[in-house]
Amino acid sequence: MRKVLAVATAATVLSGLLTACSDPARNSGLGPVDPSSPAGGTAAPSDTTGTAGATGRIAWGPCTDVRGPNGQVPAKPDPTLRCGSLRVPLDYAKPDGGTLDIAMIRIPATDQARRIGSLVFNFGGPGASGVDTMAQAAKAFSSLNARYDLVSFDPRGVERSSGVRCDGNQVMDRYTSMNTIAVTEADWERQGRIIKDFTAACERTSGKILPYVGTVNAARDMDRMREALGEPRLNYFGISYGTQLGAVYATEFPKNVGRFVLDAPLDPSVPMDRRTVVQSAGFQHAYDDFLKDCVKGPGQCDVGADETIANKHVEKFMNDVEDEPLKVGPRELTQGLANTGVAAALYSKLTWPLLEQGLTMAFKDDGRLLLSLADNYNGRLPDGSYTTLMSSFPAISCADSAERPDLAQLKRTQREALKVSPLFGSAGMGLICSSWPVKGSDQARRIDAAGSAPIVVIGGTGDPATPYEWAPKLTEQLGTGVLVTYKGEGHGAYISGDQCVKKVTDRYLLDGDVPAKGTTCTSS
């Protein structure tokens, strides 16, 4: 269900496992000269940065609550990290009304003499913590960090920025462990009760913030960040959902676009039912590729001797665990959690060995690894508490769509999704939004960046979460987009480690070389 649809959470899930994150670039002039990107360096911001007035200042200081890949806060803060917050309006229609604080993180450029400025990141979700992910994934961007201050943030409604919470751990455990496919009317009723309990809990705990967490407001927050950072234009690196946020920013503020990279792009115009079907097919394709890779040598795959046998083993296990969840200490590995664990490991080819190991263990009644993958994906911490990832995700997703499908529509979506993927098909995000307590808006689905500088869009042909077909569509909608194709597996091209993608991206972001039309990188 939403487990397949939490498209950008991969950056958070895999940051600890892969220590990387990503995008590509172009070749020719950048267009209008970007005064924030000179050939030489610019003065680094002081620890108190920003403009006075509506935007306010960012008071930078030590980072004392940043989580590591294990979900724990290190005993000794990393002195290279600087954290701060920026106060913004809760409701931009009432700028003098209530406010909220946007949590930010900055890693200063290592080559201050050649510093370009700030490069702002959003790693996806919607709902991923940019503060935690930036701290964990910084090494993946070391070439960019030489000349850029790497900056990220928790968007409104996420973690430290008035993060959406939905009561306590029991509500979240019940929600995240819910089985993904409803077969009988009793199944639909059970799913409906769990979803309604969850959404009602979100309203009780976070009702004040829910109407204001959409992507359009997050884009407006980013422009306040740009001002406070002292940047004439915003240089930006968006991954997965971060591509939608970047596209919305470019639509709202085209003249403020600097060097923009959108990696693993979404097509915001796609309605919920089509998104569910396309993503189900994308995950099925990645799963099929995993099986092919696993059995490519005789006796090498512990999941099964060939693709057909391996798939039958997986299907049998999923059916068994749906009927009788697998005990893992005091907890249970349900079909929903097992499905999440499998999906999480499909985000990158680098984690396919973990998937093989997890399935092999589970076939022997040991569900620890699949459960660990699912917990990581769901933002469940070792102490049983949760980050806001799985509560921020529906809050932002439902705020960004006016769609509220009825039960008949949900059943049609599930039937169509199951045709393309018996393993990952479901009713999708519409099941949650149909019960969401506040109205949504379609404003974030309309993209047109006419008048902006060139925007680099990077699509991967083997991306399970944001299928390649969305990359040319977003490029066309932007009007100023330049498409780079990565022929390879995984969610996010830059974090794949492909040297061609890295070279193209770095040349654009560091030197302003916009990639030539038709640029393609083929995975080695």
C-alpha positions as CSV (number, residue, x, y, z in Angstrom):
1,M,0.0,0.0,0.0
2,R,1.6,3.3,1.0
3,K,4.7,1.2,1.5
4,V,5.2,1.1,-2.2
5,L,4.2,4.7,-2.6
6,A,6.5,6.3,-0.1
7,V,8.7,6.9,-3.1
8,A,11.4,9.1,-1.7
9,T,11.9,7.5,1.6
10,A,14.6,5.5,0.0
11,A,17.1,8.2,0.6
12,T,16.4,8.0,4.3
13,V,16.2,4.2,4.4
14,L,19.4,3.6,2.4
15,S,21.4,6.5,3.8
16,G,22.8,4.4,6.6
17,L,23.2,1.3,4.3
18,L,24.7,3.0,1.3
19,T,26.2,6.3,2.7
20,A,25.2,8.1,-0.5
21,C,22.7,10.2,-2.4
22,S,22.4,12.0,-5.8
23,D,22.0,13.6,-9.3
24,P,23.4,14.5,-12.9
25,A,24.0,17.6,-15.1
26,R,24.6,19.3,-18.6
27,N,26.8,20.9,-21.2
28,S,26.6,24.4,-22.6
29,G,25.9,27.7,-21.0
30,L,23.9,27.9,-17.8
31,G,21.8,30.7,-19.3
32,P,21.5,33.9,-17.4
33,V,24.6,34.5,-15.3
34,D,24.0,33.3,-11.8
35,P,25.6,35.8,-9.5
36,S,25.8,33.2,-6.7
37,S,28.0,31.0,-8.9
38,P,31.1,32.9,-9.9
39,A,34.3,31.3,-11.0
40,G,36.0,32.4,-7.8
41,G,34.9,32.2,-4.2
42,T,32.4,34.2,-2.3
43,A,32.4,35.1,1.4
44,A,31.2,32.3,3.6
45,P,28.2,33.2,5.8
46,S,28.8,34.0,9.4
47,D,27.3,31.9,12.2
48,T,24.5,34.5,12.2
49,T,23.2,34.7,8.7
50,G,20.2,36.2,7.0
51,T,18.2,39.3,6.3
52,A,16.2,41.1,8.8
53,G,12.4,41.5,8.7
54,A,9.9,38.9,7.4
55,T,12.5,36.2,6.7
56,G,14.6,36.7,9.8
57,R,17.9,35.2,10.6
58,I,19.4,31.7,11.0
59,A,21.4,31.5,14.2
60,W,23.8,28.6,13.5
61,G,25.2,26.5,16.3
62,P,26.3,23.0,17.2
63,C,24.1,20.1,16.1
64,T,23.1,18.3,19.3
65,D,20.2,16.1,18.2
66,V,21.1,14.7,14.8
67,R,20.5,10.9,14.5
68,G,23.0,8.6,13.0
69,P,22.2,5.6,10.7
70,N,21.4,3.5,13.8
71,G,18.7,6.0,14.9
72,Q,20.8,7.1,17.9
73,V,22.2,10.6,18.7
74,P,26.0,10.3,18.9
75,A,27.4,11.1,22.3
76,K,29.8,13.7,20.8
77,P,28.4,16.1,18.2
78,D,30.2,16.3,14.8
79,P,32.0,19.7,14.9
80,T,31.7,20.0,11.1
81,L,28.0,20.2,11.3
82,R,26.1,23.5,12.0
83,C,22.4,23.5,12.9
84,G,19.9,26.3,13.1
85,S,16.3,27.3,12.4
86,L,14.4,29.8,10.4
87,R,11.0,31.2,11.4
88,V,8.4,31.3,8.7
89,P,4.6,32.0,8.5
90,L,2.4,29.1,9.3
91,D,-0.1,30.4,6.8
92,Y,1.3,32.5,3.9
93,A,-2.1,33.9,3.3
94,K,-1.8,35.4,6.8
95,P,1.9,36.3,7.0
96,D,1.5,38.3,10.2
97,G,-0.2,35.4,12.0
98,G,1.2,32.2,13.6
99,T,4.7,31.0,12.7
100,L,6.7,27.8,12.8
101,D,10.4,27.1,12.9
102,I,12.2,25.3,10.0
103,A,15.1,23.2,11.3
104,M,18.2,23.5,9.0
105,I,21.7,22.0,8.8
106,R,24.8,23.3,7.1
107,I,28.2,21.7,6.3
108,P,30.6,24.5,5.2
109,A,32.5,24.2,2.0
110,T,35.9,22.7,2.5
111,D,37.7,24.9,-0.1
112,Q,36.6,28.3,1.2
113,A,38.8,30.2,-1.3
114,R,36.8,28.7,-4.2
115,R,33.4,28.7,-2.5
116,I,30.4,29.1,-4.8
117,G,27.6,29.4,-2.2
118,S,25.0,27.2,-0.7
119,L,23.5,24.0,-2.3
120,V,20.2,23.1,-0.7
121,F,19.1,19.5,-0.7
122,N,15.8,17.7,-0.2
123,F,16.2,13.9,-0.1
124,G,12.6,12.9,-0.6
125,G,9.7,11.3,1.2
126,P,7.7,13.4,1.4
127,G,8.6,13.2,5.1
128,A,12.3,12.4,5.1
129,S,14.4,14.5,7.6
130,G,16.9,16.5,5.6
131,V,18.8,17.3,8.8
132,D,19.5,13.6,9.7
133,T,20.0,12.5,6.1
134,M,22.4,15.3,5.3
135,A,24.5,14.4,8.3
136,Q,24.5,10.7,7.3
137,A,25.0,11.1,3.6
138,A,27.5,14.0,3.4
139,K,30.4,11.9,2.2
140,A,28.5,11.0,-0.9
141,F,28.6,14.7,-1.9
142,S,32.2,15.4,-1.0
143,S,33.1,16.7,-4.5
144,L,30.3,19.2,-4.2
145,N,31.1,20.1,-0.6
146,A,34.5,21.3,-1.7
147,R,32.9,24.4,-3.2
148,Y,29.4,24.5,-1.8
149,D,28.1,24.7,1.7
150,L,25.8,21.7,1.8
151,V,22.4,22.7,3.3
152,S,19.3,20.7,4.1
153,F,16.3,21.0,6.3
154,D,13.3,19.3,7.8
155,P,10.4,20.6,5.7
156,R,7.3,21.9,7.5
157,G,5.5,18.9,9.1
158,V,8.6,16.8,9.3
159,E,10.6,16.0,12.5
160,R,12.0,19.2,14.1
161,S,9.8,21.5,11.9
162,S,6.5,20.9,13.7
163,G,6.6,17.3,12.6
164,V,3.2,15.6,12.2
165,R,2.6,12.9,14.8
166,C,-0.3,10.5,15.2
167,D,-0.6,9.7,18.8
168,G,1.8,7.1,20.1
169,N,3.8,3.9,19.2
170,Q,0.8,1.6,19.3
171,V,-1.1,3.5,16.7
172,M,1.9,3.6,14.4
173,D,2.7,-0.1,15.0
174,R,-0.9,-1.1,14.0
175,Y,-0.8,1.2,10.9
176,T,2.6,0.1,9.6
177,S,2.0,-3.6,10.1
178,M,-1.4,-3.6,8.3
179,N,-1.6,-6.1,5.5
180,T,-1.4,-4.5,2.1
181,I,-4.1,-6.3,0.1
182,A,-7.8,-6.6,0.9
183,V,-9.5,-9.6,-0.5
184,T,-12.8,-10.0,1.3
185,E,-15.3,-7.3,2.4
186,A,-14.1,-8.0,6.0
187,D,-10.6,-7.2,4.8
188,W,-11.7,-3.9,3.4
189,E,-13.6,-3.1,6.6
190,R,-10.5,-4.0,8.7
191,Q,-8.3,-1.8,6.6
192,G,-10.8,1.0,6.8
193,R,-10.9,0.9,10.6
194,I,-7.2,1.0,10.9
195,I,-6.8,3.9,8.5
196,K,-9.6,5.9,10.2
197,D,-8.1,5.3,13.6
198,F,-4.7,6.5,12.2
199,T,-6.0,9.6,10.5
200,A,-8.1,10.5,13.5
201,A,-5.0,10.2,15.7
202,C,-3.1,12.5,13.3
203,E,-5.8,15.1,13.6
204,R,-5.9,14.9,17.4
205,T,-2.1,15.2,17.8
206,S,-1.2,17.5,14.9
207,G,-4.5,19.2,13.7
208,K,-3.0,22.7,13.8
209,I,-0.3,22.0,11.3
210,L,-2.2,19.6,8.9
211,P,-3.8,22.3,6.6
212,Y,-0.4,24.0,6.0
213,V,2.1,21.2,5.3
214,G,1.7,21.0,1.5
215,T,4.5,21.3,-1.1
216,V,3.6,24.9,-2.2
217,N,4.1,26.2,1.3
218,A,7.4,24.2,1.6
219,A,8.6,25.8,-1.7
220,R,7.8,29.2,-0.2
221,D,9.8,28.3,2.9
222,M,12.7,27.4,0.6
223,D,12.6,30.9,-0.9
224,R,12.8,32.4,2.7
225,M,15.8,30.1,3.2
226,R,17.5,31.4,0.0
227,E,17.1,35.0,1.3
228,A,18.3,34.1,4.8
229,L,21.4,32.3,3.3
230,G,22.2,35.4,1.3
231,E,21.8,33.7,-2.1
232,P,20.5,35.8,-5.1
233,R,19.4,32.4,-6.6
234,L,18.7,29.0,-5.1
235,N,21.1,26.2,-6.1
236,Y,19.2,23.0,-5.4
237,F,19.6,19.2,-5.5
238,G,16.3,17.3,-5.2
239,I,15.8,13.6,-5.0
240,S,12.6,11.7,-5.6
241,Y,9.8,13.7,-3.9
242,G,12.5,16.4,-3.7
243,T,12.1,16.7,-7.5
244,Q,8.5,17.7,-7.0
245,L,9.4,20.2,-4.4
246,G,12.1,21.6,-6.7
247,A,9.7,21.8,-9.7
248,V,7.1,23.6,-7.6
249,Y,9.7,26.0,-6.4
250,A,10.7,26.7,-10.0
251,T,7.0,27.2,-10.9
252,E,6.5,29.7,-8.0
253,F,9.9,31.5,-8.3
254,P,11.3,30.9,-11.8
255,K,13.6,33.9,-11.7
256,N,15.2,32.7,-8.5
257,V,16.3,29.3,-9.9
258,G,20.1,28.8,-10.0
259,R,21.6,25.5,-10.7
260,F,18.9,22.8,-10.2
261,V,19.3,19.0,-10.3
262,L,16.2,16.8,-10.0
263,D,17.1,13.2,-9.7
264,A,14.6,10.3,-9.7
265,P,11.8,12.6,-10.8
266,L,8.1,12.4,-10.0
267,D,5.4,13.4,-12.4
268,P,3.2,15.5,-10.2
269,S,0.4,15.6,-12.7
270,V,-0.3,11.8,-12.4
271,P,-3.5,11.0,-10.5
272,M,-3.4,8.7,-7.5
273,D,-4.8,5.6,-9.2
274,R,-2.3,5.8,-12.1
275,R,0.6,6.5,-9.7
276,T,-0.3,3.4,-7.8
277,V,-0.4,1.2,-10.9
278,V,2.8,2.6,-12.4
279,Q,4.7,2.3,-9.2
280,S,3.4,-1.2,-8.6
281,A,4.8,-2.1,-12.1
282,G,8.1,-0.4,-11.3
283,F,8.6,-2.4,-8.1
284,Q,7.5,-5.6,-9.9
285,H,10.1,-4.9,-12.6
286,A,12.8,-4.4,-10.0
287,Y,11.8,-7.6,-8.2
288,D,12.0,-9.5,-11.4
289,D,15.4,-8.1,-12.1
290,F,16.5,-9.1,-8.6
291,L,15.4,-12.7,-9.2
292,K,17.2,-12.8,-12.5
293,D,20.3,-11.5,-10.9
294,C,20.0,-13.9,-8.0
295,V,19.7,-17.1,-10.1
296,K,22.2,-16.1,-12.9
297,G,24.6,-18.9,-11.7
298,P,23.8,-22.5,-10.8
299,G,23.2,-22.9,-7.1
300,Q,24.0,-19.3,-6.3
301,C,20.6,-18.2,-5.2
302,D,19.2,-19.4,-1.9
303,V,15.7,-18.0,-2.7
304,G,15.2,-20.6,-5.5
305,A,17.0,-22.6,-8.2
306,D,15.4,-20.5,-11.0
307,E,13.2,-17.4,-11.3
308,T,9.9,-19.4,-11.3
309,I,10.8,-21.5,-8.3
310,A,12.2,-18.5,-6.4
311,N,9.1,-16.5,-7.1
312,K,6.9,-19.4,-5.9
313,H,8.9,-19.5,-2.7
314,V,8.3,-15.8,-2.1
315,E,4.6,-16.0,-2.9
316,K,4.2,-19.0,-0.6
317,F,5.9,-17.2,2.2
318,M,3.8,-14.1,1.8
319,N,0.6,-16.1,1.8
320,D,1.8,-18.0,4.9
321,V,2.7,-14.9,6.8
322,E,-0.6,-13.3,5.9
323,D,-2.4,-16.2,7.5
324,E,0.0,-16.5,10.5
325,P,2.5,-13.7,11.2
326,L,6.0,-14.8,12.0
327,K,7.1,-14.3,15.6
328,V,10.2,-12.2,16.0
329,G,10.9,-11.9,19.7
330,P,7.9,-10.0,21.2
331,R,6.8,-8.7,17.8
332,E,5.3,-10.2,14.6
333,L,6.4,-10.0,11.0
334,T,3.1,-9.5,9.2
335,Q,2.5,-9.7,5.5
336,G,2.5,-5.9,5.4
337,L,5.8,-5.6,7.2
338,A,7.4,-8.4,5.1
339,N,6.2,-6.7,1.9
340,T,7.7,-3.4,3.2
341,G,11.0,-5.2,3.9
342,V,11.2,-6.6,0.3
343,A,10.2,-3.2,-1.2
344,A,12.8,-1.4,0.8
345,A,15.7,-3.6,-0.4
346,L,14.6,-3.1,-4.0
347,Y,15.5,0.6,-4.0
348,S,19.1,-0.1,-4.8
349,K,21.0,-3.0,-6.4
350,L,23.5,-2.6,-3.6
351,T,20.9,-4.0,-1.2
352,W,19.8,-7.0,-3.2
353,P,22.2,-9.2,-1.2
354,L,20.3,-8.1,1.9
355,L,17.1,-9.1,0.3
356,E,18.3,-12.5,-0.6
357,Q,19.6,-13.0,2.9
358,G,16.4,-11.7,4.5
359,L,14.2,-13.9,2.4
360,T,16.3,-17.0,3.0
361,M,16.2,-16.4,6.8
362,A,12.5,-15.8,6.6
363,F,11.9,-19.1,4.8
364,K,13.5,-20.7,7.8
365,D,11.2,-18.9,10.3
366,D,13.7,-16.1,11.1
367,G,12.1,-12.8,10.2
368,R,14.7,-10.5,11.9
369,L,16.3,-9.1,8.8
370,L,13.0,-8.4,6.9
371,L,11.6,-6.8,10.0
372,S,14.7,-4.7,10.4
373,L,14.5,-3.5,6.7
374,A,10.8,-2.7,7.3
375,D,11.5,-0.8,10.5
376,N,14.2,1.2,8.8
377,Y,11.8,2.1,6.0
378,N,9.0,3.0,8.4
379,G,11.2,5.1,10.6
380,R,10.8,2.8,13.6
381,L,13.6,3.4,16.1
382,P,15.3,0.8,18.3
383,D,13.3,1.9,21.3
384,G,10.0,1.3,19.5
385,S,9.3,5.0,18.9
386,Y,8.9,6.5,15.4
387,T,10.3,9.3,13.5
388,T,7.6,11.4,11.7
389,L,8.4,9.8,8.4
390,M,5.3,7.6,8.1
391,S,3.0,10.3,9.5
392,S,4.5,13.2,7.6
393,F,4.3,11.2,4.4
394,P,0.5,11.0,4.2
395,A,0.0,14.4,5.6
396,I,2.0,16.1,2.8
397,S,0.8,13.7,0.1
398,C,-2.9,14.2,1.0
399,A,-2.4,18.0,1.3
400,D,-1.0,17.9,-2.3
401,S,-4.1,16.4,-3.9
402,A,-7.8,17.2,-3.9
403,E,-8.5,13.6,-4.7
404,R,-10.6,11.7,-2.2
405,P,-11.5,8.3,-3.9
406,D,-14.5,6.3,-2.7
407,L,-14.4,2.6,-2.0
408,A,-15.5,1.6,-5.5
409,Q,-12.6,3.6,-6.9
410,L,-10.1,2.1,-4.5
411,K,-11.2,-1.5,-5.4
412,R,-10.8,-0.7,-9.1
413,T,-7.3,0.7,-8.4
414,Q,-6.3,-2.4,-6.5
415,R,-7.6,-4.8,-9.2
416,E,-5.6,-2.9,-11.9
417,A,-2.5,-2.8,-9.7
418,L,-2.6,-6.5,-8.9
419,K,-2.7,-7.3,-12.6
420,V,0.7,-5.7,-13.1
421,S,2.1,-6.9,-9.7
422,P,0.6,-9.6,-7.6
423,L,3.3,-8.9,-4.9
424,F,3.1,-5.1,-4.8
425,G,-0.4,-4.2,-6.1
426,S,-2.7,-2.4,-3.7
427,A,-5.3,0.3,-3.4
428,G,-2.5,2.8,-2.9
429,M,-2.4,6.3,-1.3
430,G,-6.0,6.9,-2.1
431,L,-7.0,4.6,0.8
432,I,-5.4,7.0,3.3
433,C,-6.4,10.3,1.6
434,S,-10.0,9.1,1.4
435,S,-10.1,9.4,5.2
436,W,-7.8,12.3,5.6
437,P,-9.2,15.0,8.0
438,V,-8.4,18.1,5.9
439,K,-8.9,19.1,2.3
440,G,-6.1,18.9,-0.2
441,S,-5.2,21.2,-3.2
442,D,-4.0,20.3,-6.7
443,Q,-1.8,23.4,-6.9
444,A,1.4,21.4,-6.4
445,R,0.5,19.2,-9.4
446,R,0.7,22.1,-11.9
447,I,4.3,22.7,-13.1
448,D,5.6,25.4,-15.4
449,A,9.0,26.9,-14.9
450,A,9.0,29.2,-17.9
451,G,11.6,31.9,-17.5
452,S,13.9,29.9,-15.2
453,A,17.5,28.9,-15.8
454,P,18.0,25.3,-17.2
455,I,16.9,22.5,-14.9
456,V,18.7,19.2,-15.1
457,V,16.3,16.2,-14.8
458,I,17.9,12.7,-14.3
459,G,15.7,9.6,-14.8
460,G,16.8,6.0,-14.3
461,T,15.5,3.2,-16.5
462,G,15.6,0.7,-13.7
463,D,14.1,3.0,-10.9
464,P,11.4,1.0,-9.1
465,A,9.9,4.0,-7.2
466,T,9.9,6.8,-9.8
467,P,9.7,4.9,-13.1
468,Y,11.6,6.4,-16.0
469,E,8.5,7.4,-17.9
470,W,8.0,10.2,-15.4
471,A,11.4,11.8,-16.2
472,P,10.6,13.1,-19.8
473,K,7.1,14.1,-18.6
474,L,8.5,16.3,-15.8
475,T,11.1,17.7,-18.2
476,E,8.4,18.7,-20.7
477,Q,6.2,20.3,-18.0
478,L,9.1,22.4,-16.6
479,G,9.7,23.9,-20.1
480,T,13.3,24.6,-19.1
481,G,14.2,21.1,-18.3
482,V,17.1,19.1,-19.8
483,L,16.8,15.3,-19.6
484,V,19.7,13.0,-18.6
485,T,19.0,9.3,-18.9
486,Y,20.7,6.8,-16.6
487,K,20.5,3.2,-17.9
488,G,20.8,1.4,-14.6
489,E,19.1,0.0,-11.6
490,G,18.1,1.8,-8.4
491,H,16.2,4.7,-7.0
492,G,18.4,7.8,-7.6
493,A,21.1,7.9,-10.2
494,Y,23.8,9.9,-8.3
495,I,23.7,7.5,-5.3
496,S,24.1,4.5,-7.6
497,G,27.8,5.3,-7.7
498,D,27.9,5.6,-11.5
499,Q,30.8,7.7,-12.5
500,C,29.3,9.1,-15.7
501,V,26.3,10.4,-13.7
502,K,28.6,11.9,-11.1
503,K,30.8,13.6,-13.7
504,V,27.8,15.1,-15.6
505,T,26.2,16.3,-12.4
506,D,29.3,17.7,-10.8
507,R,30.3,19.6,-14.0
508,Y,26.9,21.2,-14.1
509,L,26.7,22.2,-10.4
510,L,30.4,23.2,-10.1
511,D,31.1,24.7,-13.5
512,G,27.7,25.5,-15.0
513,D,28.1,23.1,-17.9
514,V,24.6,22.1,-18.9
515,P,24.4,18.6,-20.3
516,A,23.9,18.2,-24.0
517,K,20.4,17.1,-25.2
518,G,20.1,13.4,-25.2
519,T,22.9,12.8,-22.6
520,T,22.9,9.1,-21.5
521,C,24.9,7.3,-18.9
522,T,25.0,3.5,-19.1
523,S,25.7,1.6,-15.9
524,S,28.9,-0.3,-16.0
